[in-house]
Amino acid sequence: MPLRAPQKTVVKLLGVVTVMGALAWASVPFYSWFCAVTGFGGTVDVAETGSDVILDETIKIRFDANTDPDMPWHFKPVVNTMELRIGETGLAFYEAYNPTDRIVAGTASYNVAPFEAGGFFTKIDCFCFTEQVLQPGERVLMPVTFYVDPEITTDRDAKYVHRITLSYTFHETDLPEDYAALDVGGSSDTSLN
């Protein structure tokens, strides 16, 4: 029995909704993959060791720190700018302080600007790779080790970049179970570090 016009319309609309839902679901992992491969959107590269090549040409790195509006920490770079030779390993520190009377956990998201430099900014080690937990009143220094890949000097767009900004934003996250058990009811037990 053939479908009537209203039934065909409903079937077509359901098909469109299904396709759009599938595209929406797939867009986030696809975009993340695309950014990681191309450096688009300021996504950085990750390495286990420093560069084998260090050029005489220098580049300035600017450090930026932000917190999500709901994150109670105070967060800032220890040094605002640094000048390195391209390929040289740099070490920078950020300071985080928990002014509250409770244990607070957080994770950092990051990006690099300009976007053309993202794929050439390489992190070796970073506090952003793990969840951070601060006790009430605790202040910590968090390191990031990095270098700028010498291939930046031959890239069609990135070779004109002379200043890179590394920006972090901390977001509050749920406490890990071992800390959450201690913090029930806002306890300020600081026996864990």
Buried (B, 14 or more C-beta within 10 A) or exposed (E): EEEEEEEEEEEEEEEEEEEEEEEEEEEEEEEEEBBBEEBBBBBBBEBEEBBEEBBEEEBEBBBBBBBEEEBBBBBBBEEEEBEBBBBBBBEBBBBBBBEBEBBBBBBBEBBBBBBBBBBBBBBBBBBBEEBBBBBBEBEBEBEBBBBBBBBBBEBEEBEEBEEBBBBBBBBBBEBEEEBEEBBEEEEEEEEEE
